[in-house]
Amino acid sequence: MAGVAAAGAVALSACGSGKSGGSSTPGAPSGPTDVAAAADVPVGSGVKVDASGVQAVVAQPSKGTFTAYSPVCPHQGCAVNPSGKTFVCPCHSSVFDTATGDVTSGPATTGLTPYPVKVEKGRVIVG
């Protein structure tokens, strides 16, 4: 799988405000981490992953292009969920684009924090 895009996510926290970044954030990748089989990420949608302590939302907006983001909504820190071509915050209904991580509907005013992502040997590697 050659076509890969880098974009991503930060850490999952139960609550909080604003975004946090860096590998010291719980759930953020401190290095490359295998989080899923590429085949398990549907084209045009995304999945939530939690592997080896890394928590993220991963999407395949178009065939062979993968994105990964922090699952933490920048509005008040709730964890977003995949919903078709978007990630939706269940707490206050902010909506984010799976391809860009940008907020498409508030109350969040900023997008999800990206994580580096690539596909190697059919596996999605985040961080």
C-alpha positions, 0 to 999 in steps of 0.5 A: 500500500503505497498511498498514505497520508500523514495526519493524526491524533493526540491522547484520550483523556476522560475530561479536560479542556483544550488540546494537549500534545506530545508523547507525554500525553496519556494515549499519545504515541511515543513512537511508531505503534501498530494499531490496526490492520489496514483492511479493518479501516473502511474506505470512506469511514474511520475506526477508534483504536486502542493498541499498546496504550495508543488511543486514536481515531483512524480513517481511510477517507479515500482508498489507500489514504489514511489519517489518524487523530487524537480522539479528544474533542478540543471543546471539552475533552470528550472522546469522539466516535467515528460516524461515516465520513466524520468523527462526532463528539457525543458530549456536545455534538461537535463534528470533525472531517475524517480526511482533515480533522477540521471541525465542520460543526461546533461548538468546538472551534478547532480541529482534532490533533493529527498523529503521523500515520503510515501503512506497512505490510498491511498494518496501520502504524501511528506515531 
